[in-house]
């Protein structure tokens, strides 16, 4: 039996993890504050506290054992990241950087990309808008990939304004 790819979303409180989850799954429900791990189909939504407090990193590491990909969310309206430099290196799963809230008038997408480039040493970064549906298909497709090489090929061969491969 083939292993089903599954992605865990990590990011600060209010970064848009639950909103992105709903958009990726085409769920028409209002996002609510995540209090614990929530499993939806191929997505694991995590509380922002898991990444904001290093004491909870063990929860991220344990949950990573159940997934194939980790989505690192950076809110484009925040001026700093909560991830330590090269954080993705500590989790042996395929990384995907995700810029959220790119459509906000307060968004600084260039800064958000630069912040994620410090977190993910190699891999794709997808600029998204859950409200406009931008970048969502790219994330769905990247989670189907089984290697960094496959993700790089996808990024290079996909005509998209929303994906960058570092």
trRosetta pair geometry for C-beta under 8 A, 3 or more apart (Angstrom, degrees):
i j d omega theta_ij theta_ji phi_ij phi_ji
3 68 7.2 131 129 -68 118 128
4 42 6.5 -121 153 -108 110 99
5 42 6.5 35 96 -159 68 123
5 68 4.5 -83 -139 50 73 145
5 69 6.5 36 -179 -7 105 109
5 143 5.3 155 130 158 128 80
5 144 6.0 -180 35 -109 153 34
5 146 7.5 -124 -80 -87 123 70
6 42 5.0 -145 -113 -163 62 65
6 43 7.2 -166 -164 -71 75 19
6 44 6.6 57 159 -19 110 100
6 66 6.7 -48 88 135 143 77
6 67 4.6 -111 98 -125 92 72
6 68 5.8 111 42 11 58 86
6 69 7.3 -169 94 33 36 81
6 143 7.9 4 -146 -175 6 118
7 42 6.4 47 16 140 82 87
7 43 5.6 -19 69 -112 88 66
7 44 7.1 -158 100 25 42 76
7 67 6.0 88 -123 -164 15 125
7 68 7.2 -52 -72 62 56 75
7 69 4.2 -29 -105 79 85 106
7 70 7.0 159 -159 -96 72 19
7 71 5.4 47 172 -21 120 106
7 96 7.3 -28 -138 32 129 129
7 139 7.9 -33 -31 171 180 100
7 143 4.8 -73 -45 -120 126 126
8 43 7.8 133 -98 -166 28 55
8 44 4.3 -23 -107 67 76 111
8 46 6.3 42 -178 -29 97 119
8 60 7.7 142 140 -151 145 73
8 63 5.7 121 -118 131 149 114
8 64 6.4 -103 24 -94 154 58
8 66 7.7 96 -60 75 120 89
8 67 4.4 -131 -22 -23 99 168
8 69 7.4 180 23 93 64 56
8 70 5.2 -21 65 -115 95 72
8 71 7.0 -166 89 25 43 76
8 93 7.7 52 29 102 109 166
9 17 4.4 148 129 -146 129 101
9 20 6.5 160 -128 81 151 125
9 21 6.4 -118 2 -64 153 99
9 43 6.6 14 -17 -169 108 102
9 44 7.0 -172 17 85 70 57
9 45 5.6 -7 49 -116 117 55
9 46 6.2 -165 81 19 66 86
9 71 4.7 -22 -107 68 66 113
9 73 6.1 32 -172 -28 94 121
9 98 7.8 -39 -133 37 95 148
10 17 7.6 13 -110 -101 7 134
10 46 5.5 -3 -96 54 67 138
10 50 6.7 -99 -131 94 97 114
10 51 4.9 122 179 -64 101 134
10 60 6.1 46 -105 -128 141 120
10 70 6.3 -4 9 -174 115 103
10 71 7.0 160 25 80 64 58
10 72 6.0 -21 71 -110 94 57
10 73 6.8 -173 88 16 40 87
11 15 3.4 -108 138 74 125 161
11 16 7.2 -25 97 49 153 66
11 17 5.3 177 45 -60 111 105
11 48 6.5 -44 99 -113 59 85
11 51 6.3 -14 -95 42 1 157
11 72 6.8 125 -76 -174 85 44
11 73 3.1 -43 -65 64 147 105
11 74 7.0 -143 -129 -59 115 31
11 75 7.2 122 174 -33 127 85
11 82 7.7 112 -169 46 49 117
11 98 7.9 -78 -63 70 137 105
11 100 7.5 66 -173 3 169 135
12 15 4.6 116 56 -48 71 112
12 48 5.0 37 166 -156 33 116
12 51 6.4 -103 -77 86 46 117
12 52 5.8 81 -130 -71 74 105
12 73 7.7 -125 23 92 64 98
12 75 6.7 -74 54 -3 113 118
12 78 7.1 73 48 -63 150 170
12 82 4.5 121 -77 2 109 141
13 47 7.8 -1 -93 172 83 72
13 48 3.2 173 -69 91 54 156
13 49 6.7 41 -65 -51 108 61
13 52 6.3 -20 -15 -32 95 147
14 48 6.7 9 8 -69 54 163
14 75 6.9 9 115 -74 81 156
15 48 6.5 147 4 -106 100 115
15 73 4.4 122 140 117 131 121
15 74 7.1 -70 -152 -126 121 10
15 75 4.5 -129 -132 -47 67 102
15 78 7.7 -47 -106 -8 81 139
15 100 5.8 113 162 41 73 143
16 19 4.6 -60 -159 51 76 116
16 20 5.3 81 136 -28 91 100
16 31 8.0 -38 -148 -153 51 176
16 73 6.2 -156 63 -176 86 141
16 75 6.3 137 -2 -98 105 90
16 100 3.6 -179 54 175 145 153
16 101 5.9 -169 -47 -37 146 93
16 130 6.5 -170 -176 -10 121 135
17 20 5.9 -59 -147 38 24 109
17 21 6.3 29 153 -23 62 106
17 34 6.7 -55 89 2 123 143
17 45 5.5 132 144 -150 109 90
17 46 6.8 -85 -177 53 160 63
17 48 7.1 -175 4 -67 133 82
17 73 5.8 -149 -77 6 79 160
18 21 5.4 -47 -145 32 34 117
18 22 6.5 34 155 -17 64 103
18 31 3.8 131 110 -153 110 107
18 32 6.6 -116 164 50 163 41
18 33 7.7 -136 -10 -104 153 15
18 34 5.5 179 -64 -41 117 107
18 45 5.7 68 -91 -159 68 145
19 22 5.9 -54 -151 36 30 110
19 23 6.4 28 151 -17 64 108
19 31 4.4 -65 -68 -43 68 153
19 100 7.6 110 75 -159 116 131
19 130 4.8 146 143 80 100 171
20 23 5.6 -56 -145 39 33 111
20 24 6.1 33 157 -21 68 106
20 71 7.8 -150 126 130 147 150
20 73 6.9 -159 2 -104 157 135
20 98 6.9 73 -140 151 159 149
20 100 6.1 -91 -59 -105 123 121
20 128 6.7 63 -118 117 110 155
20 130 5.4 -121 -90 -78 53 125
21 24 6.0 -57 -146 36 26 109
21 25 6.3 3 162 2 63 114
21 27 7.6 -8 123 31 76 128
21 31 7.8 120 50 -112 97 106
21 38 7.9 70 176 91 169 116
21 40 6.0 105 179 43 117 144
21 43 5.2 164 -133 133 95 152
21 45 4.8 -33 -63 -77 156 121
22 25 6.2 -71 -144 51 25 97
22 27 4.3 -96 -148 68 75 102
22 28 7.7 131 178 -71 111 13
22 29 5.9 -132 -129 58 130 79
22 31 5.9 -128 -6 -73 137 88
22 130 7.4 66 71 -168 88 131
23 26 7.3 23 -174 -78 31 39
23 27 8.0 -72 -41 41 20 73
23 128 8.0 138 97 173 150 126
23 130 3.8 -142 -42 -147 154 92
23 133 6.9 -167 -169 -105 113 58
23 136 5.7 -117 138 -103 105 134
24 43 6.4 116 86 -62 137 147
24 136 5.7 -167 -98 -154 62 99
24 139 6.2 -75 -110 94 119 130
24 140 6.4 163 -156 -69 94 92
25 40 5.8 -66 -63 143 160 130
25 41 6.1 147 -117 29 121 136
25 43 6.7 -108 -50 13 116 135
27 40 7.8 -67 -34 -165 146 148
34 38 5.9 -116 -137 0 109 121
34 45 5.3 -141 -107 135 151 110
34 46 6.8 118 123 124 146 18
34 47 4.8 -153 107 -88 94 63
34 48 7.4 122 59 -12 103 72
35 47 6.1 19 -156 -88 13 127
36 47 6.5 -2 -75 -34 17 118
37 44 6.1 -16 -165 -172 100 102
37 45 7.3 147 -159 76 47 55
37 46 6.0 -13 -105 -105 72 67
37 47 7.7 -84 -60 -9 46 84
37 59 7.7 -156 -52 176 113 112
37 63 6.2 -173 -110 -106 139 134
38 44 7.3 153 77 -159 45 52
38 45 4.5 -13 61 57 100 104
39 43 7.6 159 -156 89 45 51
39 44 5.5 -19 -102 -105 68 76
40 43 4.9 -10 68 64 93 97
40 44 7.8 172 27 -86 66 29
40 45 6.7 34 6 -12 110 107
42 143 6.7 115 142 145 131 143
44 63 6.1 -178 140 179 153 120
44 66 6.9 91 -54 94 154 118
44 67 6.0 -109 15 -71 129 127
46 50 4.8 -65 164 35 119 149
46 51 7.4 94 111 -26 129 99
46 59 7.6 142 -149 126 120 112
46 60 7.0 53 -152 -100 163 79
46 63 6.7 152 -89 85 122 171
47 50 5.3 117 71 -17 77 96
48 51 6.3 -67 -165 42 49 96
48 52 5.7 36 147 -17 82 118
49 52 5.5 -65 -130 46 35 107
49 53 5.6 -3 -179 11 75 114
49 56 6.0 96 130 -9 79 167
50 53 7.5 -66 -129 48 10 83
50 56 4.5 -128 -133 135 49 129
50 57 7.6 120 173 -86 71 30
50 59 5.1 -103 -133 84 110 124
50 60 5.4 134 159 -58 113 93
51 56 7.5 -74 -36 88 23 114
51 57 7.9 72 -116 -93 44 69
51 60 6.6 81 -80 -73 74 141
51 82 5.9 102 129 108 102 122
51 83 7.0 -34 -179 -83 120 74
52 56 7.9 28 56 42 59 129
52 82 5.5 -44 -102 -175 69 149
53 56 4.9 70 81 6 95 107
54 57 5.3 -11 -161 -22 55 116
55 58 7.8 -37 164 10 44 101
56 59 4.9 -29 -178 21 79 119
56 60 6.9 83 130 -18 78 92
57 60 5.3 -51 -157 35 47 114
57 61 6.2 46 147 -20 74 103
58 61 5.5 -52 -145 38 35 113
58 62 6.2 35 155 -19 67 105
59 62 5.8 -53 -144 38 29 109
59 63 6.2 25 157 -15 64 110
60 63 6.0 -60 -146 41 26 107
60 64 6.3 38 152 -32 63 105
60 91 7.1 -75 142 -88 104 132
61 64 5.6 -48 -150 24 30 119
61 65 7.6 42 150 -28 56 91
61 90 7.8 -67 -94 142 104 101
61 91 6.9 -142 -107 -102 64 90
62 65 6.1 -43 -172 11 39 114
63 66 5.8 -59 -169 32 50 110
63 67 6.9 24 145 -7 76 113
64 67 5.9 -73 -145 44 41 101
64 70 6.4 -18 -117 -71 101 123
64 91 4.9 -130 -128 -153 157 109
64 92 7.6 112 148 48 129 61
64 93 5.5 -139 -165 -20 101 133
67 70 6.6 107 103 -70 137 69
67 93 6.0 32 99 -139 92 154
68 93 6.3 154 165 -154 24 102
68 94 6.3 8 146 22 74 109
68 143 7.5 111 80 -166 108 75
68 146 7.7 -54 179 -123 136 60
69 93 5.9 168 -115 157 16 108
69 94 4.6 -40 -106 74 77 97
69 95 7.4 152 -161 -93 72 14
69 96 5.9 19 180 -4 118 112
69 142 7.4 124 -138 125 155 90
69 143 5.1 -125 28 -124 157 76
70 88 6.9 179 79 -129 126 90
70 91 5.5 27 -12 118 160 144
70 93 4.8 101 -15 85 98 126
70 94 7.4 165 21 78 66 46
70 95 5.7 -26 68 -108 91 63
70 96 7.3 177 87 28 43 72
71 96 4.9 -28 -106 75 71 101
71 97 7.8 130 -160 -118 59 10
71 98 5.0 18 -177 -10 104 129
71 139 7.1 29 -108 -149 134 120
72 83 6.4 22 -163 -72 123 156
72 87 7.3 134 -119 83 140 120
72 88 6.3 -84 -42 -73 144 108
72 95 6.3 2 -8 -162 115 102
72 96 7.2 174 20 83 73 45
72 97 5.2 -32 67 -110 101 61
72 98 6.7 162 74 22 45 77
72 116 6.4 146 103 -136 116 98
72 119 5.5 -171 156 127 157 140
72 120 6.2 -173 36 -52 145 109
73 98 4.9 -30 -102 76 66 105
73 100 5.4 17 -165 -17 106 121
74 78 7.3 -126 -177 57 70 112
74 81 5.8 -41 -120 -107 109 103
74 83 7.9 -73 -83 5 97 121
74 97 6.8 -1 3 -171 114 96
74 98 7.1 163 23 83 69 51
74 99 5.6 -31 73 -107 95 60
74 100 7.0 171 78 18 39 79
74 112 4.7 153 121 -164 120 92
74 115 5.4 153 -144 90 146 121
74 116 4.9 -121 -10 -61 146 103
74 119 7.7 180 -61 12 121 147
75 78 4.3 73 80 -2 106 109
75 100 5.4 -37 -104 70 55 102
75 101 5.4 25 -157 26 75 130
75 112 7.3 -129 95 -116 27 123
76 99 5.2 57 -63 180 104 101
76 100 6.5 -154 -4 79 86 43
76 101 4.9 -153 40 84 93 84
76 102 5.0 99 -13 -90 160 53
76 104 6.5 165 83 40 106 109
76 107 3.8 21 124 -145 122 94
76 108 6.1 -179 178 51 79 44
76 109 5.2 -11 -137 -86 131 58
76 111 7.7 120 -153 67 66 89
76 112 4.3 -64 -107 -40 68 153
76 127 7.9 54 -69 -144 136 90
77 101 5.1 -53 -13 119 104 143
77 104 5.1 -26 -68 87 117 154
77 106 4.4 52 -132 102 101 110
77 107 5.6 -59 -69 -86 69 55
77 108 7.6 113 -109 12 29 75
78 81 7.4 115 108 -83 122 41
78 112 7.8 92 58 -97 76 95
79 108 7.3 44 -104 36 65 140
79 111 6.9 -34 -139 149 54 151
80 115 7.1 152 -164 -116 33 135
81 115 4.0 153 -41 -179 122 122
81 116 7.3 160 -97 -65 145 50
81 118 7.2 175 39 66 151 116
81 119 6.4 -126 163 -51 157 124
83 87 4.3 -104 -176 1 103 151
83 115 7.8 118 45 160 105 95
83 118 7.8 154 93 96 106 91
83 119 4.3 34 108 -113 146 125
84 87 4.9 122 61 -75 74 97
84 119 7.8 111 77 -116 38 79
85 118 5.1 -69 -122 167 78 100
85 119 7.1 -121 -136 -88 31 45
86 89 4.6 -4 165 4 97 124
86 90 7.8 103 126 -19 80 86
86 118 7.3 -77 -40 165 54 60
86 119 7.1 -169 -67 -151 11 27
86 121 5.6 28 -125 -54 87 110
87 90 6.2 -55 -172 25 48 110
87 91 7.6 16 146 3 72 105
87 119 5.0 -22 33 -153 103 85
88 91 6.1 -72 -156 47 47 96
88 95 4.1 12 -153 -88 141 150
88 119 5.8 88 -19 148 99 74
88 120 4.6 42 0 -107 153 63
88 121 6.5 -150 68 7 110 77
88 123 7.1 -106 151 15 164 142
89 121 5.9 41 -62 -4 104 130
91 95 7.6 111 80 -77 106 98
94 123 7.0 147 -178 -125 69 129
94 145 7.0 -172 180 93 163 98
94 147 7.3 -159 -94 -138 126 16
94 148 6.5 -173 -129 -68 94 69
94 151 6.7 152 -170 -36 125 143
95 120 4.7 -179 131 -127 143 112
95 122 7.8 116 52 79 119 52
95 123 4.3 176 80 24 93 173
96 123 6.3 -123 -88 156 38 123
96 124 5.5 -9 -130 73 77 96
96 125 7.7 151 -177 -99 56 32
96 126 6.5 3 175 3 104 111
96 139 6.6 119 151 -131 150 81
96 142 5.3 115 -106 124 137 142
96 143 7.3 -65 -19 -69 155 74
96 151 7.6 -142 -89 -144 93 144
97 113 7.9 100 129 -133 141 56
97 116 3.8 101 -157 177 139 135
97 117 7.7 -23 -68 -61 171 45
97 119 6.8 128 -103 74 112 114
97 120 4.8 -121 -52 3 111 146
97 123 6.7 132 -10 98 89 105
97 124 6.8 -153 34 108 79 49
97 125 3.7 -22 76 -110 119 81
97 126 7.0 162 88 19 62 60
97 166 7.9 33 11 7 137 127
98 125 7.4 -166 -67 -158 24 60
98 126 5.4 -13 -111 64 68 92
98 128 5.8 -4 -169 3 94 127
98 135 7.6 138 -143 143 87 136
98 139 6.7 30 -101 -98 120 127
99 102 5.4 69 122 -68 109 109
99 109 6.0 71 168 -140 155 81
99 112 4.6 99 -128 127 111 135
99 113 6.5 -34 -66 -67 137 69
99 116 6.9 -105 -67 -20 84 145
99 125 6.7 52 -23 171 98 100
99 126 7.0 -151 24 97 77 45
99 127 4.5 -14 58 -117 124 63
99 128 6.3 163 77 22 63 70
99 135 7.9 -142 59 -106 81 176
100 128 5.8 -19 -103 71 53 105
100 130 7.1 6 -147 -18 94 105
101 104 4.6 3 171 -12 96 123
101 107 5.8 -173 125 -89 82 108
101 129 7.5 68 -128 -114 15 68
102 107 5.3 109 -150 -161 33 157
102 109 5.3 47 -136 -92 97 114
102 112 7.7 -126 -93 53 84 156
102 127 4.9 78 -84 179 159 95
102 128 6.2 146 3 71 119 33
102 129 5.2 -97 57 -63 93 87
102 134 7.0 -89 65 85 128 133
102 135 7.8 90 16 -8 143 141
103 107 6.8 99 45 -18 13 149
103 129 4.1 62 -23 -121 118 132
103 131 6.0 -107 57 55 150 118
103 132 5.7 135 -68 -8 151 124
103 134 7.5 133 -51 25 113 132
104 107 4.4 125 63 -39 84 95
107 112 7.4 -38 -168 -16 85 136
108 111 4.0 21 123 23 117 119
108 112 6.3 145 92 -20 67 87
109 112 5.5 -56 -146 38 34 114
109 113 6.3 37 155 -22 67 103
109 127 5.9 29 -151 -130 124 130
110 113 5.8 -52 -149 34 30 111
110 114 6.5 30 152 -18 63 106
111 114 5.6 -55 -149 37 33 113
111 115 6.3 36 152 -22 66 104
112 115 5.6 -50 -148 33 32 113
112 116 6.5 26 155 -14 64 106
113 116 5.9 -59 -148 40 31 107
113 117 6.3 37 152 -26 65 105
113 125 5.9 111 -134 135 83 155
113 127 7.5 -34 -73 -75 105 105
113 164 6.7 40 -143 39 125 157
114 117 5.6 -50 -147 30 31 116
114 118 7.1 31 153 -18 60 100
115 118 6.1 -60 -165 30 34 109
115 119 6.9 25 144 -15 66 109
116 119 5.3 -58 -149 37 44 113
116 120 5.8 1 165 16 81 107
116 125 5.3 123 109 -119 141 127
117 120 6.8 -63 -123 60 27 80
117 125 7.2 -52 -67 -49 73 148
117 166 5.6 175 -123 -117 91 157
120 123 4.8 -85 174 49 126 112
120 125 7.0 171 55 -71 143 94
120 166 6.6 118 104 57 102 136
121 166 7.9 -154 149 114 25 119
122 148 6.3 34 125 -156 111 144
122 166 6.2 -146 -129 99 40 83
123 148 6.2 -92 -95 -128 77 101
123 151 6.6 2 -148 108 74 150
123 165 7.2 -96 157 -146 22 71
123 166 6.4 0 54 52 42 93
124 138 7.9 -149 160 159 142 111
124 142 5.7 -119 57 -124 151 144
124 151 5.3 -122 -19 165 118 117
124 152 7.7 -165 -58 -83 92 48
124 154 7.8 -40 -67 80 148 106
124 155 5.2 -170 -103 -75 114 134
124 163 5.8 -22 -164 -163 116 100
124 164 6.9 143 -157 77 62 46
124 165 5.1 -37 -95 -98 70 73
124 166 7.6 164 -100 13 19 76
125 163 7.3 149 78 -154 47 51
125 164 4.7 -14 59 62 97 100
125 165 7.7 177 17 -88 69 26
125 166 6.4 48 -12 -19 108 111
126 135 4.5 135 164 -167 103 116
126 138 5.0 171 -127 103 129 126
126 139 5.5 -158 74 -66 168 85
126 142 7.1 -138 -45 -5 134 150
126 162 5.6 31 -162 145 76 95
126 163 5.2 -17 -103 -99 77 75
126 164 7.8 -171 -76 23 33 68
127 134 7.1 -27 112 130 79 115
127 135 5.5 -156 85 -72 44 143
127 161 7.8 -59 59 124 123 72
127 162 4.8 -132 58 -149 81 71
127 163 7.7 -141 17 -64 75 32
127 164 7.7 58 -22 -7 97 102
128 134 5.8 165 -150 93 44 76
128 135 3.5 -117 -92 72 70 135
128 136 6.5 91 -137 -60 112 63
128 139 7.1 5 -80 -33 133 128
128 162 6.8 71 -77 -166 51 126
129 132 4.0 22 104 36 129 102
129 133 7.0 -12 88 30 84 26
129 134 4.2 44 33 36 94 109
129 135 7.0 112 15 19 56 106
130 133 7.5 32 -167 -76 27 36
130 136 7.4 94 -113 -74 55 115
133 136 5.5 -67 -167 10 61 131
134 162 5.7 178 166 -91 90 138
135 138 5.2 -57 -159 39 55 119
135 139 6.3 57 147 -24 80 100
135 160 7.9 105 -105 176 61 126
135 162 3.9 -157 -87 176 86 143
135 163 7.3 145 -130 -59 88 74
136 139 5.8 -54 -154 32 34 109
136 140 6.5 34 151 -17 66 104
137 140 5.5 -51 -148 37 37 114
137 141 6.2 35 154 -18 68 107
138 141 5.8 -58 -147 39 29 110
138 142 6.2 29 155 -21 65 108
138 158 6.9 139 -115 132 95 155
138 160 5.6 111 -82 -168 128 167
138 162 5.5 -165 0 93 152 116
138 163 4.9 -161 -161 -60 147 120
139 142 5.7 -55 -143 37 31 110
139 143 6.4 31 158 -21 65 105
140 143 6.1 -59 -154 33 27 110
140 144 7.1 28 148 -21 60 104
141 144 5.7 -55 -161 28 37 114
141 145 7.4 48 144 -32 64 95
141 154 6.1 174 136 -169 114 139
141 158 7.4 131 101 -91 157 153
142 145 5.5 -39 -162 11 44 118
142 151 5.5 51 -146 -129 90 102
142 154 6.4 176 -94 96 67 151
142 155 7.9 38 -96 -61 109 90
142 163 7.9 169 -58 -124 127 132
145 150 4.0 173 -159 109 102 113
145 151 4.5 142 111 -68 165 73
145 154 5.9 -107 -74 -13 133 143
146 150 5.7 57 47 20 64 157
147 150 4.5 101 55 5 80 100
147 151 7.0 -142 97 -3 45 85
148 151 5.5 -55 -148 38 35 112
148 152 6.2 38 152 -23 68 103
149 152 5.7 -51 -147 33 30 112
149 153 6.5 32 153 -18 63 104
150 153 5.8 -51 -148 36 32 112
150 154 6.4 36 151 -21 63 105
151 154 5.5 -52 -149 36 33 115
151 155 6.3 33 153 -20 66 105
151 165 7.2 156 129 -117 88 117
152 155 5.7 -54 -147 36 31 111
152 156 6.2 26 156 -15 66 109
152 165 5.2 115 -125 -169 69 153
153 156 5.9 -60 -145 41 29 107
153 157 5.9 6 164 -3 66 118
154 157 6.3 -73 -140 48 22 97
154 158 5.7 16 167 -22 65 120
155 158 6.3 -57 -130 34 20 107
155 163 5.1 -141 -132 140 88 124
155 164 7.4 20 -165 140 131 10
155 165 3.9 128 103 -46 159 120
156 165 6.8 -51 -49 18 77 146
158 163 6.4 33 83 45 123 146
160 163 4.7 46 91 16 129 102
